[in-house]
Amino acid sequence: MRKPSAYSVPDSLQAAATSLNRVGGASETANRHQDSHQDKWAAQPPDFEALYGLARNRLKNGELDEALLTFRRALALRPRFAEGWRLQSAVLRRLQRWQDALACIDTALSIEPGSAEALSSRAAILAEASRPAESL
């Protein structure tokens, strides 16, 4: 066992530093793997289910700008999907983009005219946009 000096690093700290360096290396490897996975995903044709699931997760996590872009990509693949339009409207509503939210909810209603959720969302958008008379 070596004798510690005033300037030497204790063995336990040296071991901790070595361990952290290994974790950092593993993290870099994981980041490279994730980047290559994203590159492969980007090179494949878009998958509606994957995009829609990602958009819903982004909305749930409050990543509104990313959710909006992802909903747009998903709806470009399946434009007659009323729930997608309703959820895209919810994103726009949270962003307080009332006209865009109203246009999306109207699209959802053109696909499913009797949707109680869409009708309720439309009334809420109009009320929040200070147009309550139209919500009736």
C-alpha positions as CSV (number, residue, x, y, z in Angstrom):
1,M,0.0,0.0,0.0
2,R,1.4,3.4,-0.9
3,K,1.6,6.2,1.6
4,P,-0.8,9.1,0.7
5,S,0.8,12.4,0.1
6,A,-0.8,15.9,0.3
7,Y,-1.1,15.9,-3.5
8,S,-2.1,12.3,-4.2
9,V,-5.6,11.2,-5.1
10,P,-7.0,8.6,-2.6
11,D,-7.6,5.2,-4.2
12,S,-11.4,5.4,-3.7
13,L,-11.6,8.7,-5.6
14,Q,-9.4,7.4,-8.3
15,A,-11.7,4.3,-8.7
16,A,-14.8,6.6,-8.7
17,A,-13.2,8.7,-11.5
18,T,-12.3,5.6,-13.5
19,S,-15.9,4.4,-13.1
20,L,-17.3,7.7,-14.2
21,N,-15.1,7.7,-17.3
22,R,-16.4,4.3,-18.2
23,V,-20.0,5.5,-17.8
24,G,-19.1,8.5,-20.0
25,G,-17.7,6.1,-22.7
26,A,-20.9,4.0,-22.5
27,S,-23.0,7.1,-22.8
28,E,-21.1,8.2,-25.9
29,T,-21.6,4.7,-27.4
30,A,-25.3,4.9,-26.6
31,N,-25.5,8.3,-28.2
32,R,-23.8,7.0,-31.4
33,H,-26.2,4.0,-31.4
34,Q,-29.2,6.3,-31.0
35,D,-27.9,8.6,-33.8
36,S,-27.5,5.6,-36.2
37,H,-30.9,4.3,-35.3
38,Q,-32.5,7.7,-36.0
39,D,-30.6,7.8,-39.3
40,K,-32.0,4.4,-40.3
41,W,-35.5,5.5,-39.2
42,A,-35.2,8.7,-41.2
43,A,-34.1,6.7,-44.3
44,Q,-37.1,4.4,-44.2
45,P,-40.5,5.4,-45.5
46,P,-42.6,7.1,-42.9
47,D,-44.8,4.8,-40.8
48,F,-48.2,6.3,-39.8
49,E,-48.5,4.3,-36.6
50,A,-44.9,5.3,-35.5
51,L,-45.4,8.9,-36.3
52,Y,-48.8,9.1,-34.6
53,G,-47.5,7.4,-31.5
54,L,-44.5,9.8,-31.3
55,A,-46.8,12.8,-31.8
56,R,-49.1,11.6,-28.9
57,N,-46.1,11.1,-26.7
58,R,-44.7,14.6,-27.5
59,L,-48.1,16.1,-26.8
60,K,-48.3,14.2,-23.5
61,N,-44.8,15.4,-22.6
62,G,-45.6,19.0,-23.4
63,E,-43.3,19.1,-26.4
64,L,-45.8,21.1,-28.4
65,D,-43.8,22.3,-31.4
66,E,-42.4,18.9,-32.0
67,A,-45.8,17.3,-31.5
68,L,-47.3,19.7,-34.1
69,L,-44.7,18.8,-36.7
70,T,-45.1,15.1,-36.0
71,F,-48.9,15.2,-36.2
72,R,-48.6,17.0,-39.6
73,R,-46.3,14.3,-40.9
74,A,-48.7,11.6,-39.7
75,L,-51.8,13.2,-41.1
76,A,-50.0,13.7,-44.5
77,L,-50.0,9.9,-44.6
78,R,-53.6,9.4,-43.4
79,P,-55.5,12.6,-44.0
80,R,-58.9,11.1,-43.1
81,F,-58.0,10.2,-39.5
82,A,-60.3,12.4,-37.4
83,E,-58.7,11.7,-34.1
84,G,-55.4,12.9,-35.5
85,W,-57.0,16.2,-36.5
86,R,-58.6,16.5,-33.1
87,L,-55.3,16.0,-31.3
88,Q,-53.5,18.4,-33.6
89,S,-56.2,20.9,-32.8
90,A,-55.4,20.3,-29.1
91,V,-51.8,21.1,-29.7
92,L,-52.7,24.3,-31.5
93,R,-55.2,25.2,-28.8
94,R,-52.4,24.8,-26.1
95,L,-50.3,27.1,-28.3
96,Q,-53.2,29.5,-28.4
97,R,-53.3,29.4,-32.2
98,W,-57.1,29.7,-32.2
99,Q,-57.7,29.9,-36.0
100,D,-55.5,27.0,-36.8
101,A,-57.0,25.0,-33.9
102,L,-60.5,25.7,-35.2
103,A,-59.5,24.7,-38.8
104,C,-58.2,21.4,-37.5
105,I,-61.2,20.6,-35.4
106,D,-63.5,21.5,-38.3
107,T,-61.5,19.0,-40.5
108,A,-62.1,16.4,-37.8
109,L,-65.8,17.2,-37.8
110,S,-66.0,17.0,-41.6
111,I,-64.7,13.4,-41.2
112,E,-66.8,12.5,-38.2
113,P,-69.7,15.0,-38.0
114,G,-71.2,13.5,-34.8
115,S,-68.0,13.3,-32.7
116,A,-68.9,14.6,-29.2
117,E,-65.2,15.1,-28.4
118,A,-64.7,17.2,-31.5
119,L,-67.9,19.3,-30.9
120,S,-66.8,19.9,-27.3
121,S,-63.3,20.9,-28.4
122,R,-64.8,23.3,-31.0
123,A,-66.9,25.0,-28.3
124,A,-63.9,25.2,-26.0
125,I,-61.7,26.7,-28.7
126,L,-64.3,29.4,-29.5
127,A,-64.8,30.2,-25.8
128,E,-61.1,30.5,-25.3
129,A,-60.7,32.6,-28.4
130,S,-63.3,35.0,-27.0
131,R,-66.0,34.0,-29.4
132,P,-68.4,32.3,-27.1
133,A,-71.5,33.2,-29.1
134,E,-70.3,31.0,-31.9
135,S,-69.8,28.1,-29.6
136,L,-73.5,27.6,-29.0
